[in-house]
Structures are given as C-alpha cells and as structure tokens.
Amino acid sequence: MKVKVKGSIRDLLAFKGLVPKRRKRILKSPDTPLVADAVGELSRVLHPRVQHLVITGVKDETPSAKTFRLEPHRQDGTTRLAPFRAGQYVSIRTEVGGVRITRPYTISSSPHEKDFYEITLRRTEGGFLTGHAWEYWREGTKLDASGPEGTFFHEPLRDTPEILGLAGGSGVTPFRSMIKDIALGGAQLRLTLLYGIKCPDDIIFGHELREFADRFPEKIRVHYVCSEPDSSWEGPTGFLSAACIKDLAGDLAGKTVFVCGPPQMYRFLREELKAFNLRPKQIRWEAEGEASDIERHPGFPADAVGKSFRLTVTMGGKTVELPALSGESLLVAMERANLAPPSRCRSGECGFCRSRIVSGEVFVRPESDGRRAADRMYGHIHPCSSYPVSDVEIAVPRDP
C-alpha cells in the first residue's frame, strides 16, 4: 500500500488509516490458502542452500592458472544457477584426501552468462585444494557450491560510476567479471584496471582483457605493471605505487577504488593509497582470505608462536578434542579432523561460521575481524579468522 508524503501531520493520519484498511482487505480475501509459495520459491532461487554443479570445460590461462566452467547438475536437483553480481564468489564444497573442505572462489564469468559460472584457480606451492584440482578436476567432475556471496561489487547507491581496479595475481578474476558485465551487459560504468604481475607469463585473461579494452576504449582501460620484467617487456615496471597509480589513472577524486590481490599487496596499498586522501568509503577491499603468516603479525603473542594447543569442539550434539596449531585457524584444525564445520568466505567477513567461545584465548587480526561489536563483547568468534594462543573450547553450529 502506497502512502504519499504530504507533510508530517497528514502522513501520521494516513499511517493511522493503514490498519483499518488492512483489516477490510483481510475480510474480503478468500479463506482458501495459497498453494503456490511465490516468495519462498524466489528466495530459494536467489539464495540456494546448495548448488549441485558439474565441470563442463577446463581452460589453461597461464602455466599456473586454470579456468573451470561449471554448469547445473540437473540429475542431482539443480536446474538453474542462482544469479549474481559481478565480483561475487561461490564457496566450493569438495573432498580432498577424505577431508571435507570449502574454498571461496570469485565467479570470473559475467552475470549475463546465465547458463554457467566460471572460476579461475591459480596453483600455489603447497596449496591444499589447487594441487588436488590440477590432478583430479576435469570435465564431468561434480562439485557442490553455495549461492553467490560477498559484497565486492559495484553498488550505484554507494559507488561512483568511475572505477579504478587494482589487481594482483589471481585477484584479476572479479575485474574480468566486471569488465565482461560492462561489455556484454552494457553496465554504465567506466573501469580502469591496473594489473600487477610478477612476470609476463603471469597475465591471466591477457588477450581477452586487451580485446575488451580495444572494443570499448571509452569504458574500459587496462594497464599491466610488471615487477620482474624480462628483456621483451615494454610496459610499466615495479609495483602499484602511489606514483604508478597517479601516472596511469590520474586523479582519484570522484572515483571508487576496488582492490583485490594477495595479502602483501593489501599491506603495501594501504600505505600507498594514503597519498590520495580518499574517504574510507571510496576504497573497496575484497576479503583477504586466510593468513599464511599469521605468527608474523605484529600483534600475535610471541609466547604462542610455533605451539600446538588443545581445541575442544561441541558441534551437532557431540564434543571432540583435537590439536590446533597456533599458525593455523581454528577452521583448518576442525577441517583436518574432518568435522566439516560451516564455512564460506574463510576471511572473517560473512559470519557463516560464527561460533561461541566457551573458554580460552584466540588471536584475530584487526583488519580481518568482521564481527559485530556485540559478538566481540559476548564471546563469539569466526573460526576462519581466529588463531589459538591457548587451549580453546568452542561451540559450533551445524551448517543449516
């Protein structure tokens, strides 16, 4: 029911009249219950609890990066994919060596390519899932995924139509989705991408990004910055410093900056971007993921480094004890014990793994502490971003 804004007194009187009008409509309505649950069906389409997918294509992007195309696995009950916004991710659920794990991966395809998702993985030394994916993921492999998650997307109510993207390594994946959204869907944005790479062979989507930039020069600009160039490299060199950003992107006033890359790039850019005096809302940081060097953080207790503690977990009506290393998150410790705790972002952002700490102490990086103030006050943590610094007991909810 619509209420026109006509002034405070008239608005109050109009609001007062809503209740009797609603009662009259209820009395006039049929007493036969609705069979179709349109709202519930829409909710299930937009926010599925799980999506059953199958790999239908594998593409080598670089010697260390592959793109996997995922389509609905209809025989398992998923008939269509949930829609997403360019920059969002899905949390892949799979089993590696008998251990059930989750990993978040940005959807690198466009929201307008509705029949499939594409995710792009870069293989890392010692990577738990990427090594498994390189050996076992092929056409026909089944995977489960969450619905689209995350807030790393352009929101017209919050962000300007002029975007500067700062990417490093596989952090280019959300920008590929955004660029394709501009090119294929006509999103009314202008995006300048500065893509930091280690060497020329590290450019992911290089040919494709150049093609879009050539086709839509008024909307899309792409620059590559190489930190370890070879003799054939002719572009900018070094890192995405303040001087480099100013030279390639100009003045940042009136622009929204989106940043996605490895943790060391975030630490560097937090200092470099201070030179532009941007308001906090002008900089959008993608979730960093789990810290691989948490014990080197300045705030990490020195007396806890290199130790193993006892983690007591109550989940699903059962209580178990297991070892937890100081340098690994509580989530990793539980996954190693094959408890399959709830998890999606693995960055302390989404709150899906929110648990109650019964006793003990954990360390949480301030920059990845996505808890509400009330949760911090009353003893709730996100196991994916919490690291043990003593014996710990937690109560973990089951994945709904």
C-alpha positions as CSV (number, residue, x, y, z in Angstrom):
1,M,0.0,0.0,0.0
2,K,1.4,3.4,-1.0
3,V,1.4,6.4,1.2
4,K,2.3,9.8,-0.3
5,V,4.5,12.1,1.7
6,K,2.4,15.3,2.2
7,G,3.6,16.7,5.5
8,S,4.1,15.3,9.0
9,I,0.5,15.6,10.3
10,R,-1.1,14.3,7.1
11,D,1.4,11.4,7.0
12,L,0.6,10.4,10.6
13,L,-3.1,10.4,9.8
14,A,-2.5,8.4,6.7
15,F,-0.4,5.9,8.6
16,K,-3.2,5.6,11.2
17,G,-5.6,4.6,8.5
18,L,-3.5,1.8,7.3
19,V,-4.6,-0.7,10.0
20,P,-8.4,-0.5,9.3
21,K,-7.8,-0.6,5.6
22,R,-5.7,-3.7,6.0
23,R,-8.4,-5.3,8.1
24,K,-11.0,-4.7,5.4
25,R,-8.8,-6.3,2.8
26,I,-8.2,-9.3,5.0
27,L,-12.0,-9.8,5.5
28,K,-12.5,-9.6,1.7
29,S,-9.8,-12.1,0.9
30,P,-10.7,-15.8,0.2
31,D,-10.2,-18.2,3.1
32,T,-8.6,-20.8,0.7
33,P,-4.9,-21.0,1.4
34,L,-2.5,-20.2,-1.4
35,V,-1.0,-23.3,-2.9
36,A,1.9,-21.6,-4.7
37,D,4.7,-20.1,-2.5
38,A,6.0,-17.5,-4.9
39,V,8.0,-15.6,-2.3
40,G,9.6,-18.8,-1.0
41,E,10.4,-20.0,-4.5
42,L,12.1,-16.7,-5.4
43,S,14.1,-16.9,-2.1
44,R,15.3,-20.4,-3.0
45,V,16.3,-19.3,-6.5
46,L,18.2,-16.2,-5.2
47,H,19.8,-17.9,-2.1
48,P,20.0,-21.6,-2.6
49,R,21.4,-23.6,0.3
50,V,23.5,-25.7,-2.1
51,Q,24.0,-25.8,-5.8
52,H,25.0,-29.1,-7.4
53,L,27.4,-28.4,-10.3
54,V,29.4,-30.3,-12.8
55,I,32.6,-29.2,-14.6
56,T,31.9,-28.9,-18.4
57,G,35.1,-27.2,-19.5
58,V,38.7,-26.6,-18.4
59,K,40.9,-23.9,-19.9
60,D,44.6,-23.3,-19.3
61,E,45.0,-19.5,-18.8
62,T,48.7,-19.5,-17.8
63,P,51.2,-22.2,-16.8
64,S,49.8,-21.8,-13.2
65,A,46.2,-20.8,-13.7
66,K,43.1,-22.7,-15.0
67,T,39.5,-21.7,-15.6
68,F,36.8,-24.2,-14.8
69,R,33.3,-23.9,-16.3
70,L,30.6,-25.1,-14.0
71,E,27.0,-25.8,-15.1
72,P,24.0,-27.1,-13.1
73,H,24.0,-30.9,-12.5
74,R,20.3,-31.4,-13.2
75,Q,20.3,-35.1,-12.2
76,D,21.2,-34.0,-8.6
77,G,18.5,-31.4,-8.5
78,T,20.0,-28.1,-9.6
79,T,18.1,-26.9,-12.7
80,R,19.4,-23.4,-12.9
81,L,22.1,-21.2,-11.4
82,A,21.5,-18.5,-8.8
83,P,22.0,-15.0,-10.3
84,F,25.0,-13.0,-9.0
85,R,26.6,-9.6,-9.2
86,A,29.9,-9.1,-10.9
87,G,32.6,-9.5,-8.2
88,Q,30.8,-12.0,-6.0
89,Y,32.1,-15.5,-5.2
90,V,30.8,-19.0,-4.5
91,S,32.1,-21.3,-1.8
92,I,33.1,-24.7,-3.4
93,R,32.5,-27.7,-1.2
94,T,34.5,-30.8,-2.0
95,E,36.6,-33.6,-0.5
96,V,40.3,-33.9,-0.6
97,G,42.0,-37.0,0.7
98,G,38.9,-37.9,2.6
99,V,38.7,-34.5,4.2
100,R,35.6,-32.3,3.5
101,I,36.6,-28.7,2.9
102,T,35.3,-25.4,1.5
103,R,37.1,-22.8,-0.5
104,P,35.7,-19.5,-1.8
105,Y,36.4,-18.6,-5.5
106,T,35.3,-15.5,-7.3
107,I,33.0,-16.0,-10.3
108,S,35.1,-14.8,-13.2
109,S,32.3,-15.0,-15.8
110,S,29.7,-12.4,-16.5
111,P,26.3,-12.2,-14.7
112,H,24.9,-12.2,-18.3
113,E,26.3,-15.6,-19.0
114,K,23.4,-17.3,-17.1
115,D,23.9,-20.9,-18.1
116,F,27.3,-21.3,-16.4
117,Y,29.7,-20.0,-13.8
118,E,33.5,-19.8,-14.4
119,I,36.0,-19.9,-11.6
120,T,39.7,-19.4,-12.1
121,L,42.2,-21.0,-9.8
122,R,45.9,-20.2,-9.5
123,R,48.0,-23.1,-8.3
124,T,50.1,-22.2,-5.3
125,E,53.0,-24.1,-3.8
126,G,51.6,-26.4,-1.1
127,G,48.1,-25.4,-1.9
128,F,45.7,-27.9,-0.4
129,L,42.9,-27.7,-2.9
130,T,44.7,-26.4,-6.0
131,G,47.0,-29.4,-6.2
132,H,44.0,-31.7,-6.0
133,A,42.1,-29.7,-8.6
134,W,45.0,-29.8,-11.1
135,E,45.2,-33.6,-10.8
136,Y,41.5,-34.6,-10.4
137,W,39.2,-31.9,-11.7
138,R,38.2,-32.5,-15.3
139,E,35.0,-32.5,-17.4
140,G,32.4,-34.5,-15.6
141,T,33.7,-33.8,-12.1
142,K,30.9,-33.0,-9.7
143,L,31.2,-30.1,-7.2
144,D,28.8,-28.5,-4.7
145,A,28.7,-24.8,-4.2
146,S,27.0,-22.2,-2.1
147,G,24.9,-19.5,-3.6
148,P,26.7,-16.3,-4.7
149,E,28.2,-14.4,-1.7
150,G,30.2,-11.3,-0.9
151,T,29.9,-7.5,-1.2
152,F,32.8,-6.8,-3.6
153,F,30.6,-5.5,-6.4
154,H,29.6,-2.1,-7.8
155,E,26.6,-0.7,-6.0
156,P,25.2,2.5,-7.6
157,L,23.9,3.8,-4.2
158,R,27.3,3.6,-2.7
159,D,29.9,3.7,-5.5
160,T,30.7,6.2,-8.3
161,P,30.4,5.2,-12.0
162,E,34.1,5.8,-12.4
163,I,36.1,2.8,-11.0
164,L,39.8,2.2,-10.6
165,G,40.6,-1.5,-10.2
166,L,43.9,-2.6,-8.5
167,A,44.5,-6.3,-9.1
168,G,47.4,-8.6,-8.3
169,G,47.9,-12.2,-9.5
170,S,44.6,-14.1,-9.5
171,G,42.9,-11.0,-7.9
172,V,42.1,-10.1,-11.5
173,T,39.1,-12.5,-11.5
174,P,36.4,-10.2,-10.2
175,F,37.6,-7.5,-12.6
176,R,37.2,-9.9,-15.5
177,S,33.6,-10.4,-14.4
178,M,33.1,-6.6,-14.1
179,I,34.6,-5.9,-17.5
180,K,32.5,-8.6,-19.2
181,D,29.5,-7.1,-17.4
182,I,30.3,-3.7,-19.0
183,A,31.0,-5.2,-22.4
184,L,28.2,-7.8,-22.6
185,G,25.5,-6.2,-20.4
186,G,26.1,-2.6,-21.1
187,A,26.7,-1.6,-17.4
188,Q,27.0,2.1,-17.3
189,L,30.5,2.2,-15.8
190,R,34.0,3.3,-16.7
191,L,36.7,1.0,-15.4
192,T,40.4,1.5,-15.4
193,L,42.3,-1.7,-14.4
194,L,45.9,-1.6,-13.2
195,Y,47.0,-5.3,-13.0
196,G,50.2,-6.0,-11.1
197,I,52.0,-9.1,-12.3
198,K,55.3,-10.7,-11.3
199,C,56.5,-11.7,-14.8
200,P,54.9,-11.6,-18.3
201,D,53.8,-15.2,-18.2
202,D,51.6,-14.4,-15.2
203,I,49.0,-12.4,-17.0
204,I,45.6,-14.1,-16.7
205,F,43.0,-13.3,-19.3
206,G,45.6,-11.1,-21.1
207,H,44.2,-11.5,-24.7
208,E,40.6,-11.2,-23.6
209,L,41.1,-8.1,-21.5
210,R,43.0,-6.3,-24.3
211,E,40.2,-7.2,-26.7
212,F,37.6,-5.7,-24.5
213,A,39.7,-2.6,-24.0
214,D,40.2,-2.2,-27.7
215,R,36.4,-2.6,-28.4
216,F,35.2,-0.2,-25.6
217,P,38.0,2.3,-25.1
218,E,35.6,4.9,-23.7
219,K,34.6,2.5,-20.9
220,I,37.5,0.1,-20.3
221,R,41.2,0.7,-19.9
222,V,43.8,-1.9,-18.9
223,H,47.4,-1.5,-17.8
224,Y,49.8,-4.2,-16.8
225,V,52.6,-3.4,-14.3
226,C,55.4,-6.0,-14.1
227,S,57.6,-6.3,-11.1
228,E,60.2,-8.7,-12.6
229,P,60.2,-8.0,-16.3
230,D,62.3,-9.8,-18.9
231,S,64.0,-8.2,-21.9
232,S,60.9,-8.3,-24.0
233,W,58.7,-6.3,-21.6
234,E,57.8,-2.9,-22.8
235,G,55.2,-1.7,-20.3
236,P,55.4,-0.1,-16.8
237,T,57.5,-1.9,-14.2
238,G,57.7,-2.1,-10.5
239,F,54.7,-2.2,-8.1
240,L,51.3,-0.4,-7.9
241,S,52.8,2.5,-6.0
242,A,51.1,5.9,-5.5
243,A,53.3,7.3,-8.3
244,C,52.4,4.5,-10.6
245,I,48.7,4.9,-9.9
246,K,48.8,8.6,-10.4
247,D,50.7,8.2,-13.7
248,L,48.3,5.6,-15.2
249,A,45.0,6.5,-13.6
250,G,45.3,10.2,-12.9
251,D,43.5,12.0,-10.1
252,L,41.3,9.6,-7.9
253,A,38.9,12.3,-6.8
254,G,35.4,11.2,-7.7
255,K,36.4,7.6,-8.2
256,T,35.8,4.4,-6.3
257,V,38.9,2.1,-5.9
258,F,38.4,-1.6,-5.9
259,V,41.3,-3.7,-4.6
260,C,41.8,-7.5,-5.0
261,G,45.1,-9.4,-4.6
262,P,47.4,-11.2,-2.2
263,P,47.8,-10.0,1.5
264,Q,51.2,-8.5,0.9
265,M,49.7,-6.3,-1.8
266,Y,47.0,-5.1,0.6
267,R,49.6,-4.1,3.2
268,F,51.5,-2.2,0.5
269,L,48.5,-0.4,-0.9
270,R,47.1,0.6,2.5
271,E,50.1,2.9,2.8
272,E,50.4,4.0,-0.9
273,L,46.7,5.0,-1.1
274,K,47.1,7.4,1.8
275,A,48.7,9.8,-0.6
276,F,45.3,10.4,-2.3
277,N,43.4,11.4,0.8
278,L,40.4,9.2,-0.1
279,R,37.5,8.8,2.2
280,P,37.2,5.2,3.6
281,K,34.0,4.5,1.6
282,Q,35.9,5.3,-1.7
283,I,38.1,2.2,-1.2
284,R,36.5,-1.3,-1.5
285,W,38.7,-4.1,-0.3
286,E,38.0,-7.7,-1.3
287,A,38.2,-10.2,1.6
288,E,41.8,-11.2,2.1
289,G,41.3,-14.9,2.9
290,E,43.2,-16.9,5.5
291,A,46.6,-15.5,6.6
292,S,49.5,-17.8,5.7
293,D,51.9,-15.9,8.0
294,I,49.7,-15.0,11.0
295,E,52.5,-15.6,13.5
296,R,54.5,-12.7,11.9
297,H,51.7,-10.3,12.6
298,P,52.8,-7.5,15.0
299,G,50.0,-8.2,17.4
300,F,50.5,-12.0,17.6
301,P,51.6,-13.1,21.1
302,A,55.3,-14.1,20.9
303,D,54.9,-16.8,23.5
304,A,52.3,-18.7,21.4
305,V,54.4,-18.9,18.2
306,G,55.1,-22.4,17.0
307,K,52.9,-24.2,19.6
308,S,50.1,-26.7,19.4
309,F,47.1,-26.3,21.7
310,R,44.1,-28.4,22.6
311,L,40.9,-27.5,20.8
312,T,37.6,-28.8,22.3
313,V,34.7,-28.6,19.9
314,T,31.0,-29.1,20.6
315,M,29.0,-29.5,17.3
316,G,25.9,-31.4,16.4
317,G,25.4,-32.7,20.0
318,K,28.9,-34.2,20.1
319,T,32.1,-33.0,21.8
320,V,35.6,-33.8,20.5
321,E,39.1,-32.8,21.3
322,L,41.8,-32.2,18.7
323,P,45.1,-30.5,18.2
324,A,45.2,-26.9,16.9
325,L,48.4,-25.2,15.6
326,S,49.0,-21.6,16.5
327,G,49.8,-20.7,12.9
328,E,46.5,-22.1,11.5
329,S,42.9,-21.0,12.0
330,L,40.5,-23.0,14.2
331,L,38.6,-23.7,11.0
332,V,41.6,-25.5,9.5
333,A,42.1,-27.5,12.6
334,M,38.5,-28.7,12.5
335,E,38.6,-29.5,8.8
336,R,41.8,-31.6,9.4
337,A,39.8,-33.6,11.9
338,N,37.0,-34.0,9.2
339,L,34.4,-32.2,11.3
340,A,33.1,-30.3,8.3
341,P,32.2,-27.1,10.1
342,P,30.2,-24.4,8.4
343,S,32.3,-22.1,6.3
344,R,32.1,-19.8,3.2
345,C,34.3,-16.7,3.0
346,R,37.2,-18.0,5.1
347,S,38.1,-14.4,5.8
348,G,36.1,-13.4,8.9
349,E,33.7,-11.4,6.7
350,C,30.4,-13.4,6.1
351,G,29.7,-14.7,9.6
352,F,28.6,-18.1,8.4
353,C,30.9,-19.9,10.7
354,R,30.1,-17.7,13.7
355,S,30.7,-19.8,16.9
356,R,30.7,-19.2,20.7
357,I,34.0,-19.4,22.6
358,V,33.5,-21.2,25.9
359,S,37.0,-20.8,27.2
360,G,40.5,-19.9,26.1
361,E,42.1,-17.2,24.0
362,V,42.4,-16.6,20.3
363,F,44.1,-14.0,18.1
364,V,42.1,-12.2,15.4
365,R,43.8,-9.8,13.0
366,P,42.1,-6.4,13.4
367,E,42.0,-6.0,9.6
368,S,40.0,-9.2,9.2
369,D,37.8,-9.0,12.2
370,G,34.3,-8.9,10.7
371,R,32.4,-9.5,14.0
372,R,29.8,-7.1,15.3
373,A,30.7,-5.2,18.5
374,A,28.2,-7.3,20.4
375,D,29.8,-10.5,19.3
376,R,33.2,-9.3,20.4
377,M,31.8,-8.3,23.8
378,Y,29.9,-11.6,24.4
379,G,32.4,-14.1,23.2
380,H,31.5,-15.0,19.7
381,I,34.2,-15.6,17.1
382,H,34.6,-16.6,13.4
383,P,36.8,-19.7,13.5
384,C,38.1,-19.0,9.9
385,S,39.9,-15.9,11.2
386,S,40.7,-17.0,14.8
387,Y,44.0,-18.5,15.8
388,P,44.6,-20.3,19.1
389,V,47.0,-18.8,21.6
390,S,45.9,-21.1,24.4
391,D,43.8,-24.3,24.9
392,V,40.4,-23.3,23.5
393,E,36.8,-24.6,23.8
394,I,34.2,-23.5,21.3
395,A,30.5,-24.3,20.4
396,V,30.0,-24.5,16.7
397,P,26.6,-24.5,14.9
398,R,25.8,-27.1,12.3
399,D,25.7,-26.0,8.7
400,P,21.9,-25.4,8.1
